[in-house]
Amino acid sequence: EGYGLTETTAPTHVNLPFRAKMGTVGPPLPGTEVKIAEDGEILVRGIGVFTNDHNNPQATAEAIRDGWFHTGDVGSMDSDGYLSITGREKEILVTAGGKNVAPALLEDPLRSHPIISQAVAVGDQKPFVAALITLDPETLPRWLETHDLPEMSVTQAARDPKVREHVQMAIDRANRKVSRAESIREFRILDHDFTIDNNMLTPSMKVKRHEVMKNFGNVVDEIYAGDPRTS
């Protein structure tokens, strides 16, 4: 694995075959300096980093501050200088308690479950983290069969106790990778998947978070409605 952006001309980090670390994008390449800001954003400077945005001084001032290029990505660096990417700064959730939560740390493990198609962590300015889950209509029939469950539609499966039990197990596994403050406390299974056609996914199959929140904001509100900390 490696890491780089258009603004850095080429990769800034690369995992070399003879000293790679799984789960990281490697150490910085020669001529590149990197540091992690207090809010977790990855800052880079070096010979390959751009110096200005053509004919756009405002964008340049926003991107380069005190000589450091602000990547917009969030990550961490170990004692050997190996970088791990945890998400995009714009996607970071900040709970009501002030805890920064990188959704990808929760969503990626959930999407690896056979019947989970999409997972969207929510909880910005809320007392705890929750998740919206969609089921995969293509893998669901086979999964039901292998678990000795009757045939059912995605809508029916979203309400089935056994399906919900397995989704909860997947959430429990994902929660083990984060602190309690970052863990998912509640979830809702939606009755249909996100697709490009319903405008929930980009052409590159990434979730449009703003569209999800616009269309399922009522579901999110319902999750927190019964919690006295939101009143």
Helices and strands as residue ranges (DSSP letters): E 2-4, G 6-8, E 11-14, G 17-19, E 32-36, E 41-46, H 57-63, E 64-65, E 68-77, E 83-88, G 89-91, E 93-94, E 100-101, H 103-111, E 116-122, E 129-135, H 140-146, H 154-157, H 161-175, G 180-182, E 184-189, H 209-225, G 228-230
